[in-house]
Amino acid sequence: MISAKQIKKAYKDLQVLKGVDITISESEIISIVGASGAGKTTLLQILGTLDKPDYTKDTELIINGQSIKSLNDKALAKFRNKNIGFIFQFHQLLPEFTALENVCIPAFINNTPKAEAENRAKELLDYLGLSERIHHKPNSMSGGEQQRVAVARALINQPNIIFADEPSGNLDSESAEQLHKLFFKLRDEFKQTFVVVTHNEELADMADRKLSMVDGKIVT
């Protein structure tokens, strides 16, 4: 599903990634751990095509059979919206929109017809136990409920890969545990690949593989 070789990234004089090689299989759940500043989020953003590596002749990034280097910005945005979903620590729901409307946004960007998008969003929200909250706005939902809305939003375009950056960092322990179990349920049911950056050791240890980053490199 993902093949990345010699991924490097520098910001001025700071070398954040120093040649990362990583291969991730379909339906695999990978956790990435490491101290703050190790380069975890930068790597996640590059693998998720939100940022670009510093390309060298040895750099390679292939996602679901597509070479990312060959795509222009417009083609990359289209590829990302179709193939990739994102879940962040801060759920980034739009406060003026309902749960249903928030979930539909990526589908509308993907030119999905309104009725089809809303039906799919309702199915996802029901699947995530939020059928009675679809017309509620974020400020009337708990943190755990808001994060499940964010999960539904990440799934609306049926992406092959979900990237999650500290997804349970703002949740209480019970809500965090529920979210962690949900990832595995989704993987088993929809065969999606999950790449999760986390400081939560319980979640990290649940993954199929745990990769540790130190000083811009993967060491295990």
HELIX and SHEET records of a PDB file:
HELIX    1   1 LYS A   40  LEU A   47  1                                   8    
HELIX    2   2 ILE A   68  SER A   70  5                                   3    
HELIX    3   3 ASP A   73  ASN A   83  1                                  11    
HELIX    4   4 ALA A   99  ILE A  109  1                                  11    
HELIX    5   5 LYS A  114  TYR A  127  1                                  14    
HELIX    6   6 SER A  131  ARG A  133  5                                   3    
HELIX    7   7 PRO A  138  SER A  140  5                                   3    
HELIX    8   8 GLY A  143  LEU A  155  1                                  13    
HELIX    9   9 SER A  173  PHE A  190  1                                  18    
HELIX   10  10 GLU A  201  MET A  206  1                                   6    
SHEET    1   A 4 LEU A  14  ILE A  24  0                                        
SHEET    2   A 4 ILE A   2  TYR A  11 -1                                        
SHEET    3   A 4 GLU A  60  ILE A  63 -1                                        
SHEET    4   A 4 GLN A  66  SER A  67 -1                                        
SHEET    1   B 6 ILE A  84  PHE A  88  0                                        
SHEET    2   B 6 ILE A 161  ASP A 165  1                                        
SHEET    3   B 6 THR A 193  VAL A 197  1                                        
SHEET    4   B 6 ILE A  29  VAL A  33  1                                        
SHEET    5   B 6 ARG A 209  VAL A 214  1                                        
SHEET    6   B 6 LYS A 217  ILE A 218 -1                                        
END                                                                             
